[in-house]
Amino acid sequence: MTRLLDPASLRSAAPALFLLLLVVAIAIAAPGFGSPDTLLVILADTTTLFTLAAGVTFVILLGSIDLSIPSVCSLSTVIVALLLPRIGIGAFAVALAAGAIAGLVSGFVHVRLRVPSFIATLATGGVVGGVALYISDARNIAIAADTRDLLDWITDSTAGVPNIIGIGMVALAIGVYLQRYSRFGRYSLAIGAGEPAAWAAGIRVNRHKILAFVLSGAFAALAGILLSARLASGSPTVANQLLLPAISAVLVGGTAITGGIGGIGRTLVGALTVSVVRIGMTFLGVNIFAQQMVFGAVLILAVAITLDRGKILIAK
């Protein structure tokens, strides 16, 4: 009992407790919010955001950042919309490969050219966004009706539960396995906790950093596949507004922006919190344009709470 009440345990459980209280509070203020149908909508809506945030979690655990994920996600939707009528399900493989390659480029620029991850991924995102605009002629591309049955594995439901929720659970399982049960996950936490010590311990830091960016790109591409199925179209700018919610999901869940603390499970809690806030505001009649302001305020609060100031001598 004492262990459950110690500050570290309470701090670790705080995001989940906040999510629970938030759901209860909104359900009391707007009774329809707590219905099973609404909860399924929230879970389905959260899957795309969680998938996007899950990938960048690995990068943030290292103490780095990936700002290219919205562009990679958007490019993925364009690839699916363009190639699904031509090569069928092969379009999904091409989209995932494109995301992984984008992550590889970000990782290479960051590690080999020693460019800060902020700049490296911002630049990569600009290039990827340009590619998406070029191959789509800067327009939305509707997925042909006669090929939409190839998206049924995403858009259909099984026993009343949207399939996309199951896909999210698979993404969660993969993320948890990589983080908790693989050498990559353990080493990522070690690098984030103290990179010099990781080098001294013989960990191949650069290799693990590049792999983290590759995973981030692949997860962003998967999020794009899910998004294209839900919208039945692709757009070079469709994910532009998802960067702030995705980063917020990671940090609100309790992963420290300075690295070394956090994980995929916490990101799921954060993603659910972001979705509950967004959908809850709609139920409460809050202006939709206020959402970005709320996300910005939440992000500042999350960073302030999770920031390990011992790693930062001077805030620049």
C-alpha positions, 0 to 999 in steps of 0.5 A, a space after each residue: 500500500 505504501 508503495 502505491 502511494 509513493 510519489 513515483 507511483 502516483 506520478 506514473 499513474 497520474 495520466 490514467 487517473 486523469 483520463 478516467 476522471 475526464 471521461 466521468 466528468 464529461 459523461 456527467 455533463 453530457 450523458 450521451 458521451 458515456 454510451 457504448 456507441 460513443 465509446 466505440 467511436 472514441 476508440 476508433 477515432 483514437 486508433 489513427 492518432 495512436 498509431 501516428 504517436 506510437 512511432 514517434 514515441 520511440 524517437 522521443 524515448 531517445 531524447 530526440 523528436 520527429 517532425 516529419 510524421 504528418 508529411 509521411 502520413 499524408 504521403 501514405 494516403 496519396 500513395 494508397 489512393 494512386 496505387 490501390 486501383 493499379 496494384 491492389 494491396 501492394 499499395 499498402 506495402 509501397 506506402 509502408 516502404 516509403 514511410 520507412 525510407 523517409 525515417 531512414 533519411 531522417 535518421 541518417 541526416 541526424 546521426 551521420 551528418 550530426 544535424 539536430 533531430 528537430 532540423 533533420 526531421 523538419 527538412 525531411 518532412 518538407 521534402 516528403 511533403 513536396 513529393 506528396 504535392 508533386 505526385 498528387 498534383 496538389 489535389 485530393 484523390 478519391 479512391 475509386 469505388 470499385 477498389 474500396 473493397 480492398 479497404 474493408 479490412 479497415 472500414 468494416 466491423 466484426 461483432 459490432 466492433 470496428 476492425 480499425 480498433 483491432 488494428 490499433 491493438 495489433 499496433 499496440 502489441 507490436 509497440 509493447 513487444 519492441 519496447 519491453 521485450 526486445 533489445 532495441 527497446 531496452 537500449 532505447 531507454 538506456 540511450 534516452 536516460 544517458 547517451 554517454 553511459 550507453 556509449 560506454 556500455 558498448 551500445 550501438 547508439 547510432 544504429 538504434 537511433 536510425 532504427 527508431 526513426 525508421 519505425 517512426 516513419 513506418 508507423 506514420 505510413 500505417 496511420 496514413 493507410 488507416 486515414 485513407 481508408 476512413 476518408 476513402 481518399 488521399 491528400 498531400 495535406 490531410 495530416 498537417 494538423 495531426 502533429 500537435 495532437 500526436 506529440 501531445 499524446 506522447 507527452 500527456 501519457 507521461 513520456 518525457 521529452 528529454 527521453 529515458 522515461 515512458 513507453 507505448 502503453 503511456 502513449 495509448 493513454 495519452 492518445 485516448 486523453 487527446 481524443 476524449 478532450 476533442 470529442 468531449 469538447 464537441 459534446 459540450 458545444 465548444 468551438 472546434 477552433 478552440 481545439 488547437 488552443 487546448 492542445 497547445 496548452 496541454 502540450 505546455 503543461 505536459 512538457 513542464 510536468 515530464 521534463 527532466 531538468 537535470 539533463 538541461 543546464 540552460 534552456 535555449 
